[in-house]
């Protein structure tokens, strides 16, 4: 998921800091995607901010993806 996020950010000319401000998710949390679980609500906020579907955001199958409630 981290690779996908990086690619999406580059494609949109957006930084992690800008994404953090737009979503209300901390910079550190965004930088640690792939290392720890990410809640469904945070995944939705990120996908919305990047204007992609959840499927597109979760596209990278090489990393562990966990959804917690």
VEXKOLKOL-743672 format. One record per residue: residue number from 0; chain; z, x, y of N, C-alpha, C in turn. Coordinates in steps of 0.1 Angstrom, whole numbers, plus 5000, padded with zeros to 4 digits. Layout:
BEGIN
    n  chain  n_zz  n_xx  n_yy  ca_zz  ca_xx  ca_yy  c_zz  c_xx  c_yy
  NUM      A     Z     X     Y      Z      X      Y     Z     X     Y
...
END
This chain:
BEGIN
    n  chain  n_zz  n_xx  n_yy  ca_zz  ca_xx  ca_yy  c_zz  c_xx  c_yy
    0      A  5000  5008  4988   5000   5000   5000  5000  5009  5013
    1      A  5006  5020  5012   5007   5029   5024  4993  5034  5027
    2      A  4985  5037  5017   4971   5041   5020  4963  5030  5027
    3      A  4965  5018  5022   4958   5007   5028  4962  5005  5042
    4      A  4975  5005  5044   4981   5004   5058  4975  5014  5067
    5      A  4975  5027  5063   4969   5037   5071  4955  5035  5075
    6      A  4947  5031  5065   4933   5028   5067  4931  5016  5077
    7      A  4939  5006  5075   4938   4994   5084  4941  4998  5098
    8      A  4952  5006  5100   4956   5011   5113  4945  5019  5120
    9      A  4939  5028  5112   4928   5036   5118  4916  5027  5122
   10      A  4913  5018  5113   4901   5009   5115  4903  5001  5128
   11      A  4916  4998  5131   4919   4990   5143  4923  4998  5155
   12      A  4923  5011  5154   4928   5019   5165  4942  5017  5169
   13      A  4950  5014  5159   4964   5011   5162  4974  5021  5156
   14      A  4985  5024  5163   4994   5033   5158  5006  5026  5151
   15      A  5013  5033  5143   5025   5027   5136  5035  5022  5147
   16      A  5036  5029  5158   5045   5024   5168  5040  5011  5174
   17      A  5027  5010  5176   5022   4997   5181  5024  4986  5171
   18      A  5022  4989  5158   5024   4979   5148  5039  4974  5148
   19      A  5048  4984  5149   5062   4981   5149  5065  4971  5160
   20      A  5060  4974  5172   5062   4966   5184  5056  4952  5182
   21      A  5045  4951  5176   5038   4938   5174  5045  4929  5164
   22      A  5050  4936  5153   5056   4928   5142  5071  4927  5143
   23      A  5078  4935  5151   5093   4935   5151  5099  4942  5139
   24      A  5091  4949  5132   5095   4957   5120  5097  4971  5125
   25      A  5108  4977  5121   5111   4991   5126  5101  5001  5122
   26      A  5099  5011  5130   5090   5022   5128  5093  5028  5114
   27      A  5106  5031  5112   5111   5037   5099  5107  5029  5087
   28      A  5109  5016  5088   5105   5007   5077  5090  5008  5074
   29      A  5082  5008  5084   5068   5009   5083  5064  5023  5077
   30      A  5071  5033  5081   5067   5046   5075  5072  5048  5061
   31      A  5081  5040  5056   5086   5041   5043  5080  5031  5033
   32      A  5069  5024  5038   5062   5015   5029  5057  5023  5017
   33      A  5060  5017  5005   5056   5024   4992  5068  5031  4986
   34      A  5078  5034  4994   5090   5041   4989  5101  5031  4986
   35      A  5100  5019  4992   5110   5009   4989  5104  4995  4990
   36      A  5111  4986  4985   5106   4972   4985  5104  4967  4999
   37      A  5094  4958  5000   5090   4952   5012  5091  4937  5010
   38      A  5098  4930  5019   5100   4916   5017  5086  4909  5020
   39      A  5085  4897  5014   5073   4889   5016  5071  4886  5031
   40      A  5082  4882  5038   5080   4879   5052  5075  4891  5060
   41      A  5079  4903  5057   5074   4915   5064  5060  4917  5061
   42      A  5056  4915  5048   5042   4917   5044  5033  4907  5052
   43      A  5038  4895  5054   5030   4885   5061  5029  4889  5076
   44      A  5040  4894  5082   5039   4898   5096  5029  4910  5098
   45      A  5029  4919  5089   5020   4930   5089  5006  4926  5088
   46      A  5003  4917  5078   4990   4912   5075  4985  4904  5087
   47      A  4993  4896  5093   4990   4888   5105  4986  4897  5117
   48      A  4995  4907  5119   4993   4917   5130  4980  4924  5129
   49      A  4976  4927  5116   4964   4935   5114  4952  4926  5111
   50      A  4954  4912  5112   4944   4903   5110  4936  4904  5097
   51      A  4944  4905  5086   4939   4906   5072  4946  4897  5063
   52      A  4941  4894  5052   4947   4885   5042  4958  4894  5035
   53      A  4968  4887  5029   4977   4894   5021  4971  4902  5010
   54      A  4960  4896  5004   4953   4903   4993  4947  4916  4998
   55      A  4941  4916  5010   4936   4928   5016  4946  4939  5018
   56      A  4958  4934  5024   4968   4943   5027  4974  4950  5014
   57      A  4975  4942  5003   4981   4947   4991  4970  4954  4982
   58      A  4959  4957  4987   4947   4961   4979  4950  4974  4971
   59      A  4957  4983  4975   4959   4996   4969  4967  4994  4956
   60      A  4961  4995  4945   4968   4993   4932  4975  5005  4926
   61      A  4973  5016  4933   4979   5029   4928  4993  5031  4932
   62      A  4999  5022  4940   5012   5023   4944  5020  5011  4939
   63      A  5033  5013  4937   5042   5002   4932  5043  4992  4944
   64      A  5041  4979  4940   5043   4969   4950  5054  4959  4945
   65      A  5064  4958  4953   5075   4948   4950  5077  4938  4961
   66      A  5078  4926  4957   5081   4916   4967  5095  4911  4964
   67      A  5103  4911  4974   5117   4906   4973  5119  4894  4982
   68      A  5128  4885  4978   5130   4873   4986  5140  4876  4997
END
